[in-house]
Amino acid sequence: MAGMNIELADTRPAAPEDILPLMVEGLAFEAGGKQILNRLDFRLEGESQSFIIGPNGAGKSVLLRLCHGLLQPTAGKVVWATTAEAKPSKQQAMVFQRPVLLRRSVRANVEYALIVRGFRGPERRRRVTLALEETGLADLAEQPARVLSSGEQQRLALARVWALHPRVLFLDEPTAHLDPSSTRMVEEIITRIFQSGTKIIMTSHDMGQVQRLADEILFLHGGRLIEQTSVDRFFSQPKTREGKLFVEGNLLW
């Protein structure tokens, strides 16, 4: 991926209004009679990579889906700077652990996302070309998407959203099933997407990855927000007993 240009970062159309900051107020979610999230309150600004971490079952993925508008809260609300409550918009995108790809070529997968958003002609072709170049997939453009390796498929998912220039990108453990080499390639792409002006909100169980990429930590445990702090402070001086145990690799009960 060395030598790739970053012209894509310079072609973002100006949004009429910034949807950030994102404000979560009294957010709660129940499913099957179980409290998944319990009265979360926090605010996320635009100029940072915010990582949501915590043990299994803490509610990390559910929180992402609520913020993106894929789930409706049981109580509380998610408020963007320009909307009353969260719902999927042209300024948001999300990438999951296992991307859902069309039974089409790599190029056609990126093109489809742009077609849905109303892009036509030269602008669509330009965005597709740049997105594939930025993610190292230009040589695979005519390959069927579903024969790609796991790492290549995840890069394609990132190419698809990068072509749309979202203001906010939610990432749900995008490297969970990848080998170290593929993980580093995906991390490089995420970093460049962030540098192009996209807010990153991401979950991860990989503490090395968190320390490499994150600016801000939201630490969840038992459906509650235990700490919201900088990555350096969290790993050097966690404010809570739960945070200290988590950083030390101990089980939380």
ROKEBA-872422 format. One record per residue: x, y, z of N, C-alpha, C, O in turn; residue number from 1. Coordinates in steps of 0.2 Angstrom, whole numbers, plus 5000, padded with zeros to 4 digits. Layout:
nx,ny,nz,cax,cay,caz,cx,cy,cz,ox,oy,oz,seq
X,Y,Z,X,Y,Z,X,Y,Z,X,Y,Z,NUM
...
% end
This chain:
nx,ny,nz,cax,cay,caz,cx,cy,cz,ox,oy,oz,seq
5004,4994,5000,5000,5000,5000,5004,5006,5000,5002,5012,5000,1
5011,5005,5000,5015,5011,5000,5014,5015,4994,5013,5012,4988,2
5015,5022,4994,5015,5026,4988,5008,5028,4986,5007,5032,4981,3
5003,5026,4990,4996,5028,4988,4995,5035,4989,4997,5037,4994,4
4991,5038,4985,4990,5045,4986,4984,5046,4991,4981,5041,4993,5
4983,5052,4993,4977,5053,4998,4972,5058,4995,4970,5062,4999,6
4972,5059,4988,4968,5064,4985,4960,5063,4988,4957,5068,4987,7
4958,5057,4989,4951,5056,4992,4950,5061,4997,4944,5063,4998,8
4955,5062,5002,4953,5066,5007,4952,5074,5005,4949,5077,5009,9
4954,5076,4999,4953,5082,4997,4947,5084,4993,4945,5089,4991,10
4943,5078,4992,4937,5079,4988,4930,5079,4991,4925,5078,4988,11
4931,5079,4998,4925,5078,5002,4920,5084,5001,4923,5090,5002,12
4914,5084,4999,4910,5089,4998,4908,5092,5005,4907,5088,5010,13
4908,5099,5006,4906,5102,5012,4899,5100,5014,4894,5101,5010,14
4898,5098,5020,4892,5096,5023,4889,5103,5025,4892,5107,5028,15
4882,5104,5024,4879,5110,5026,4879,5111,5034,4880,5117,5036,16
4879,5106,5038,4880,5106,5045,4883,5100,5047,4882,5095,5045,17
4887,5101,5052,4891,5096,5055,4886,5092,5060,4882,5095,5064,18
4885,5085,5060,4881,5082,5064,4884,5081,5071,4880,5078,5075,19
4890,5082,5072,4893,5081,5078,4893,5088,5082,4893,5093,5079,20
4893,5088,5089,4895,5082,5093,4889,5077,5093,4883,5079,5092,21
4890,5071,5096,4885,5066,5097,4884,5066,5104,4889,5065,5108,22
4878,5066,5107,4876,5066,5114,4871,5061,5115,4866,5060,5112,23
4873,5057,5120,4869,5051,5123,4867,5053,5129,4870,5054,5134,24
4860,5052,5130,4857,5055,5136,4852,5049,5139,4847,5048,5136,25
4854,5047,5145,4850,5042,5149,4848,5036,5145,4843,5033,5145,26
4853,5034,5140,4852,5028,5136,4851,5021,5139,4856,5019,5143,27
4846,5018,5138,4845,5011,5140,4842,5007,5135,4839,5009,5130,28
4844,5000,5136,4841,4995,5131,4840,4989,5134,4845,4986,5138,29
4834,4986,5133,4832,4979,5136,4831,4974,5130,4828,4977,5125,30
4832,4968,5131,4830,4963,5126,4829,4956,5130,4833,4954,5134,31
4824,4953,5128,4822,4947,5132,4822,4947,5139,4824,4943,5143,32
4820,4953,5142,4819,4954,5149,4826,4955,5152,4826,4956,5158,33
4831,4956,5148,4838,4958,5151,4840,4965,5150,4839,4967,5144,34
4843,4968,5155,4845,4975,5154,4852,4974,5151,4857,4972,5154,35
4853,4977,5144,4859,4977,5141,4863,4983,5142,4869,4983,5144,36
4860,4989,5142,4863,4995,5143,4859,4999,5148,4852,4999,5148,37
4862,5002,5153,4858,5005,5159,4860,5012,5160,4865,5014,5163,38
4856,5017,5157,4857,5024,5158,4863,5027,5157,4867,5029,5161,39
4865,5027,5150,4872,5029,5148,4871,5037,5147,4866,5039,5143,40
4876,5041,5149,4877,5048,5147,4884,5049,5145,4888,5048,5149,41
4885,5052,5139,4891,5054,5137,4890,5058,5130,4885,5059,5127,42
4896,5062,5129,4896,5066,5123,4903,5065,5119,4908,5064,5122,43
4902,5064,5112,4908,5063,5108,4909,5068,5103,4904,5070,5100,44
4915,5071,5103,4916,5077,5099,4919,5074,5092,4920,5068,5092,45
4921,5078,5088,4923,5076,5081,4930,5074,5080,4932,5071,5075,46
4934,5077,5084,4942,5077,5082,4945,5072,5086,4951,5073,5088,47
4943,5066,5086,4946,5060,5090,4944,5054,5087,4938,5053,5084,48
4947,5048,5089,4945,5042,5087,4943,5039,5094,4947,5038,5099,49
4937,5037,5095,4934,5035,5101,4933,5028,5101,4929,5025,5096,50
4936,5024,5106,4935,5017,5106,4931,5015,5112,4932,5017,5118,51
4926,5010,5110,4922,5008,5116,4925,5001,5117,4925,4996,5113,52
4927,5000,5124,4930,4994,5126,4926,4991,5132,4923,4994,5135,53
4928,4985,5134,4925,4982,5139,4925,4974,5138,4926,4972,5133,54
4923,4970,5144,4923,4963,5143,4917,4961,5139,4912,4965,5137,55
4917,4954,5137,4911,4952,5133,4905,4953,5137,4904,4952,5143,56
4899,4955,5133,4893,4956,5136,4892,4963,5139,4887,4964,5143,57
4897,4967,5138,4897,4974,5141,4891,4978,5138,4889,4983,5141,58
4890,4977,5132,4885,4980,5128,4888,4985,5123,4885,4989,5120,59
4894,4983,5121,4898,4988,5116,4894,4988,5109,4893,4993,5106,60
4893,4982,5106,4890,4982,5099,4883,4985,5099,4881,4988,5095,61
4879,4983,5105,4873,4986,5105,4873,4994,5105,4869,4997,5102,62
4878,4996,5109,4878,5004,5109,4880,5007,5102,4877,5012,5100,63
4884,5003,5098,4885,5006,5092,4879,5006,5087,4878,5011,5084,64
4875,5001,5088,4869,5000,5084,4864,5005,5086,4860,5008,5082,65
4864,5007,5092,4859,5012,5095,4861,5019,5092,4857,5023,5090,66
4868,5020,5093,4870,5026,5090,4869,5027,5083,4868,5033,5080,67
4870,5022,5079,4869,5022,5072,4861,5022,5070,4860,5023,5064,68
4857,5021,5074,4850,5021,5073,4847,5014,5071,4842,5014,5068,69
4851,5009,5071,4849,5002,5069,4844,4999,5074,4841,4994,5073,70
4845,5001,5081,4841,4999,5086,4837,5005,5089,4840,5010,5089,71
4831,5004,5092,4828,5009,5096,4829,5008,5103,4828,5002,5106,72
4831,5013,5107,4832,5013,5114,4826,5011,5118,4820,5013,5116,73
4826,5008,5124,4821,5007,5128,4819,5013,5132,4814,5015,5133,74
4825,5017,5133,4824,5023,5137,4830,5028,5135,4835,5025,5132,75
4829,5034,5135,4834,5039,5134,4834,5040,5126,4830,5038,5123,76
4840,5044,5124,4840,5045,5117,4847,5047,5115,4852,5048,5119,77
4848,5046,5108,4854,5048,5105,4853,5054,5101,4849,5054,5097,78
4857,5060,5102,4855,5066,5099,4861,5068,5095,4867,5069,5098,79
4861,5070,5089,4866,5073,5085,4865,5080,5085,4860,5083,5087,80
4870,5084,5083,4870,5091,5083,4864,5094,5078,4862,5099,5080,81
4863,5090,5073,4858,5093,5068,4851,5089,5068,4847,5090,5064,82
4850,5084,5073,4844,5080,5073,4841,5079,5080,4845,5080,5084,83
4835,5078,5080,4832,5077,5087,4834,5070,5090,4836,5070,5096,84
4834,5065,5086,4836,5058,5088,4840,5055,5082,4839,5056,5076,85
4844,5050,5084,4848,5046,5080,4844,5042,5075,4839,5039,5076,86
4846,5042,5068,4844,5038,5063,4849,5038,5058,4852,5043,5057,87
4849,5032,5054,4854,5032,5049,4854,5038,5044,4848,5040,5042,88
4859,5041,5042,4859,5047,5038,4865,5046,5033,4869,5042,5033,89
4865,5051,5028,4870,5051,5023,4877,5053,5026,4882,5052,5022,90
4877,5055,5032,4883,5057,5035,4886,5051,5040,4891,5052,5043,91
4882,5046,5040,4884,5040,5044,4885,5034,5040,4882,5033,5035,92
4890,5030,5043,4891,5023,5040,4893,5018,5045,4896,5020,5051,93
4893,5012,5044,4895,5007,5049,4898,5001,5045,4895,4998,5040,94
4903,4998,5048,4906,4992,5046,4906,4987,5051,4908,4988,5057,95
4904,4981,5050,4903,4975,5055,4909,4971,5055,4914,4971,5050,96
4909,4966,5059,4915,4961,5060,4915,4957,5053,4921,4956,5051,97
4909,4955,5051,4909,4951,5045,4905,4955,5039,4899,4955,5040,98
4908,4958,5035,4905,4963,5030,4900,4959,5026,4901,4953,5024,99
4894,4962,5024,4889,4959,5019,4891,4962,5013,4890,4968,5011,100
4893,4957,5008,4895,4959,5001,4890,4957,4996,4887,4951,4997,101
4889,4961,4991,4885,4958,4985,4888,4953,4981,4895,4953,4981,102
4884,4949,4978,4887,4944,4973,4889,4947,4966,4886,4946,4961,103
4894,4952,4967,4896,4956,4961,4903,4957,4962,4907,4954,4967,104
4906,4960,4957,4913,4962,4957,4915,4967,4963,4911,4970,4966,105
4922,4967,4964,4924,4972,4969,4922,4979,4967,4919,4983,4971,106
4923,4981,4961,4921,4987,4959,4914,4988,4959,4912,4994,4962,107
4910,4984,4958,4902,4984,4958,4900,4985,4965,4895,4989,4966,108
4903,4982,4970,4901,4983,4977,4902,4990,4979,4897,4993,4982,109
4907,4994,4977,4908,5001,4978,4904,5005,4974,4901,5010,4977,110
4903,5003,4968,4898,5007,4964,4891,5007,4966,4888,5012,4966,111
4889,5001,4969,4882,5001,4971,4880,5006,4977,4875,5009,4977,112
4885,5006,4982,4884,5011,4987,4883,5018,4985,4880,5022,4988,113
4887,5020,4980,4887,5026,4977,4880,5027,4973,4877,5033,4973,114
4878,5022,4969,4872,5023,4966,4866,5024,4970,4862,5028,4969,115
4866,5020,4976,4861,5021,4981,4860,5028,4983,4855,5031,4985,116
4866,5031,4984,4866,5038,4987,4865,5043,4981,4866,5049,4982,117
4864,5041,4975,4863,5046,4970,4868,5048,4966,4868,5053,4962,118
4874,5045,4966,4880,5047,4962,4880,5044,4955,4878,5038,4954,119
4881,5048,4950,4881,5046,4943,4887,5048,4939,4891,5053,4942,120
4888,5045,4934,4893,5047,4929,4900,5048,4932,4903,5044,4936,121
4904,5053,4929,4911,5054,4931,4913,5054,4938,4918,5051,4941,122
4908,5057,4942,4910,5058,4949,4909,5051,4953,4914,5050,4957,123
4905,5047,4951,4904,5040,4954,4911,5036,4952,4913,5033,4956,124
4913,5037,4945,4918,5033,4943,4925,5035,4947,4929,5031,4948,125
4925,5042,4948,4931,5044,4951,4932,5042,4958,4937,5040,4961,126
4926,5042,4962,4926,5040,4969,4927,5032,4969,4931,5030,4974,127
4925,5028,4965,4926,5021,4965,4934,5020,4964,4937,5016,4968,128
4937,5023,4959,4944,5022,4957,4948,5024,4963,4953,5020,4965,129
4947,5030,4966,4951,5032,4972,4950,5028,4978,4955,5026,4981,130
4944,5026,4979,4943,5021,4985,4946,5015,4984,4949,5012,4989,131
4946,5012,4978,4950,5005,4977,4957,5006,4978,4961,5002,4980,132
4960,5012,4975,4967,5013,4976,4969,5014,4983,4974,5012,4985,133
4965,5018,4987,4967,5019,4994,4967,5013,4998,4970,5013,5003,134
4963,5008,4996,4962,5002,5000,4966,4996,4997,4966,4991,5000,135
4970,4998,4992,4975,4992,4989,4971,4987,4986,4973,4981,4985,136
4965,4989,4983,4961,4984,4979,4960,4985,4972,4956,4982,4968,137
4964,4990,4969,4963,4992,4962,4965,4986,4958,4961,4985,4953,138
4970,4982,4959,4971,4976,4955,4966,4970,4956,4966,4966,4952,139
4962,4971,4960,4957,4966,4961,4950,4968,4959,4945,4965,4961,140
4949,4974,4956,4943,4977,4955,4938,4973,4951,4932,4973,4952,141
4940,4968,4947,4935,4964,4943,4934,4957,4946,4931,4953,4943,142
4937,4956,4951,4937,4949,4955,4930,4949,4958,4927,4954,4961,143
4927,4943,4959,4921,4943,4963,4922,4944,4970,4927,4942,4973,144
4918,4948,4973,4919,4950,4980,4920,4945,4985,4923,4945,4990,145
4916,4940,4984,4915,4934,4988,4920,4929,4988,4921,4924,4992,146
4925,4930,4983,4931,4925,4983,4937,4928,4986,4942,4925,4987,147
4936,4935,4989,4942,4938,4992,4943,4935,4999,4939,4931,5002,148
4949,4936,5001,4951,4934,5008,4947,4938,5013,4944,4943,5011,149
4947,4936,5019,4944,4939,5025,4946,4947,5025,4942,4951,5026,150
4953,4947,5025,4956,4954,5025,4954,4958,5019,4953,4964,5020,151
4954,4955,5013,4952,4959,5007,4945,4961,5008,4943,4967,5006,152
4941,4957,5010,4933,4958,5011,4932,4964,5016,4928,4969,5014,153
4936,4964,5021,4935,4970,5026,4938,4976,5023,4935,4982,5024,154
4943,4976,5019,4946,4982,5015,4941,4984,5010,4940,4990,5009,155
4937,4980,5007,4932,4982,5002,4926,4985,5006,4923,4990,5004,156
4924,4983,5012,4919,4986,5016,4921,4993,5017,4917,4998,5017,157
4928,4994,5019,4930,5001,5021,4930,5005,5014,4929,5011,5015,158
4932,5002,5009,4932,5006,5002,4925,5008,5001,4924,5014,4998,159
4920,5004,5002,4913,5006,5000,4911,5012,5004,4908,5016,5002,160
4913,5012,5011,4910,5018,5015,4915,5024,5014,4912,5029,5014,161
4921,5023,5013,4926,5028,5011,4924,5032,5005,4924,5038,5005,162
4921,5029,5000,4919,5032,4994,4913,5037,4995,4912,5042,4992,163
4910,5036,5001,4904,5040,5003,4906,5046,5007,4902,5050,5008,164
4912,5046,5009,4915,5052,5014,4910,5053,5020,4908,5058,5021,165
4909,5048,5024,4904,5049,5030,4908,5054,5035,4914,5054,5035,166
4904,5057,5038,4906,5061,5044,4908,5057,5050,4913,5058,5053,167
4904,5052,5051,4905,5047,5056,4905,5040,5054,4901,5038,5050,168
4910,5036,5056,4910,5029,5054,4911,5025,5060,4915,5025,5064,169
4905,5021,5061,4905,5016,5066,4908,5009,5064,4907,5007,5059,170
4913,5006,5068,4916,5000,5067,4916,4995,5072,4918,4997,5078,171
4913,4990,5071,4911,4985,5076,4917,4979,5075,4916,4974,5072,172
4922,4980,5079,4928,4975,5079,4929,4973,5072,4929,4967,5070,173
4931,4977,5068,4933,4976,5061,4939,4971,5059,4939,4968,5054,174
4943,4970,5064,4949,4965,5063,4948,4959,5068,4953,4956,5068,175
4942,4958,5070,4942,4952,5075,4944,4945,5072,4946,4941,5076,176
4943,4944,5066,4944,4938,5063,4950,4938,5058,4951,4934,5053,177
4954,4943,5058,4960,4944,5054,4967,4942,5057,4968,4942,5063,178
4971,4940,5052,4978,4939,5054,4982,4945,5055,4979,4951,5053,179
4988,4945,5059,4991,4951,5060,4992,4956,5054,4992,4962,5055,180
4994,4953,5049,4996,4957,5043,4990,4961,5040,4990,4967,5039,181
4984,4957,5040,4978,4960,5037,4976,4965,5042,4973,4970,5040,182
4976,4964,5049,4974,4968,5054,4978,4975,5053,4975,4980,5053,183
4985,4975,5052,4988,4981,5051,4986,4985,5045,4986,4991,5045,184
4985,4981,5040,4982,4985,5034,4976,4988,5035,4975,4994,5033,185
4971,4985,5038,4965,4988,5040,4966,4994,5044,4962,4999,5044,186
4970,4993,5049,4972,4999,5054,4974,5005,5050,4972,5011,5052,187
4979,5004,5045,4981,5009,5041,4976,5013,5037,4976,5019,5037,188
4971,5009,5035,4965,5012,5031,4961,5016,5036,4959,5022,5034,189
4959,5013,5042,4955,5017,5047,4959,5023,5049,4955,5029,5049,190
4965,5023,5050,4969,5029,5051,4968,5035,5046,4967,5040,5047,191
4969,5032,5040,4968,5037,5034,4961,5040,5033,4960,5046,5031,192
4956,5036,5034,4949,5038,5034,4948,5043,5039,4945,5049,5038,193
4951,5042,5045,4951,5047,5051,4954,5054,5049,4952,5059,5050,194
4960,5053,5046,4964,5059,5044,4961,5063,5038,4962,5069,5038,195
4956,5060,5035,4952,5063,5029,4947,5067,5032,4943,5070,5028,196
4945,5066,5038,4940,5070,5041,4934,5066,5044,4929,5069,5046,197
4934,5060,5045,4929,5056,5047,4930,5054,5054,4935,5052,5056,198
4925,5055,5058,4925,5053,5065,4925,5046,5066,4920,5043,5063,199
4929,5042,5070,4929,5035,5071,4926,5034,5078,4929,5036,5083,200
4921,5029,5078,4919,5026,5084,4919,5019,5083,4915,5016,5079,201
4923,5015,5087,4925,5009,5086,4925,5004,5092,4927,5007,5097,202
4923,4998,5092,4924,4993,5097,4930,4989,5095,4931,4987,5090,203
4933,4986,5101,4939,4982,5100,4940,4978,5106,4940,4981,5112,204
4942,4972,5105,4945,4968,5111,4953,4968,5111,4956,4965,5116,205
4956,4970,5106,4963,4970,5105,4966,4976,5108,4966,4982,5105,206
4969,4975,5114,4971,4981,5118,4977,4984,5115,4978,4990,5116,207
4981,4980,5111,4987,4983,5107,4984,4988,5102,4987,4993,5101,208
4979,4986,5099,4976,4990,5093,4973,4996,5096,4974,5002,5094,209
4970,4996,5102,4967,5001,5105,4972,5007,5107,4971,5013,5106,210
4978,5004,5110,4983,5009,5111,4986,5012,5105,4989,5017,5105,211
4986,5008,5100,4989,5011,5093,4985,5016,5090,4987,5021,5088,212
4978,5015,5091,4974,5020,5087,4970,5025,5091,4968,5030,5088,213
4968,5023,5097,4963,5027,5100,4965,5033,5103,4971,5034,5105,214
4961,5038,5103,4962,5045,5107,4958,5045,5113,4961,5047,5119,215
4952,5042,5113,4948,5042,5119,4945,5035,5120,4944,5031,5115,216
4944,5034,5126,4941,5027,5129,4935,5028,5132,4934,5033,5136,217
4930,5024,5130,4924,5023,5134,4924,5016,5136,4923,5011,5132,218
4924,5015,5143,4925,5008,5146,4918,5006,5148,4915,5009,5153,219
4915,5001,5146,4909,4998,5148,4910,4992,5152,4914,4988,5151,220
4905,4991,5157,4905,4985,5161,4898,4984,5163,4895,4989,5167,221
4895,4978,5162,4889,4977,5165,4883,4982,5162,4879,4983,5166,222
4884,4984,5156,4879,4989,5153,4880,4996,5156,4875,5000,5154,223
4885,4997,5159,4886,5004,5162,4892,5007,5159,4897,5004,5158,224
4892,5014,5158,4898,5017,5157,4902,5019,5163,4900,5023,5167,225
4908,5015,5164,4912,5016,5170,4917,5021,5169,4918,5025,5174,226
4920,5022,5163,4925,5028,5163,4925,5030,5155,4924,5026,5151,227
4926,5037,5155,4927,5040,5148,4933,5045,5149,4932,5050,5153,228
4938,5043,5146,4944,5046,5147,4949,5046,5141,4948,5042,5136,229
4955,5049,5141,4960,5048,5136,4963,5041,5136,4963,5038,5142,230
4965,5039,5131,4968,5032,5130,4975,5032,5135,4975,5027,5138,231
4979,5037,5135,4985,5037,5139,4983,5036,5147,4986,5032,5150,232
4978,5040,5149,4976,5040,5156,4973,5033,5158,4974,5031,5163,233
4969,5031,5153,4965,5024,5155,4970,5019,5156,4970,5015,5161,234
4975,5018,5152,4980,5013,5153,4986,5014,5158,4989,5009,5160,235
4987,5020,5160,4992,5022,5165,4989,5023,5172,4991,5021,5177,236
4983,5026,5172,4980,5028,5178,4972,5027,5178,4968,5032,5178,237
4969,5021,5177,4962,5020,5177,4959,5023,5184,4962,5022,5189,238
4953,5026,5183,4950,5029,5189,4946,5025,5193,4945,5026,5199,239
4945,5019,5191,4940,5014,5194,4943,5008,5195,4948,5006,5192,240
4941,5004,5200,4943,4997,5202,4942,4993,5196,4947,4989,5194,241
4936,4993,5192,4935,4989,5187,4940,4991,5181,4942,4986,5178,242
4941,4997,5180,4946,4999,5175,4953,4996,5176,4956,4994,5171,243
4955,4996,5182,4962,4994,5184,4962,4986,5183,4967,4984,5180,244
4957,4983,5185,4957,4975,5184,4957,4974,5176,4960,4969,5174,245
4953,4978,5173,4953,4976,5165,4959,4977,5162,4962,4973,5158,246
4963,4983,5164,4969,4984,5161,4974,4979,5163,4979,4977,5159,247
4974,4976,5169,4978,4971,5171,4977,4964,5168,4980,4959,5169,248
4971,4964,5164,4969,4957,5161,4966,4953,5166,4965,4947,5165,249
4963,4955,5171,4959,4951,5176,4952,4951,5174,4949,4955,5171,250
4948,4945,5176,4941,4944,5175,4937,4949,5179,4939,4951,5185,251
4932,4952,5176,4927,4956,5179,4921,4952,5180,4918,4949,5176,252
4918,4952,5186,4912,4949,5188,4906,4954,5190,4901,4952,5191,253
% end
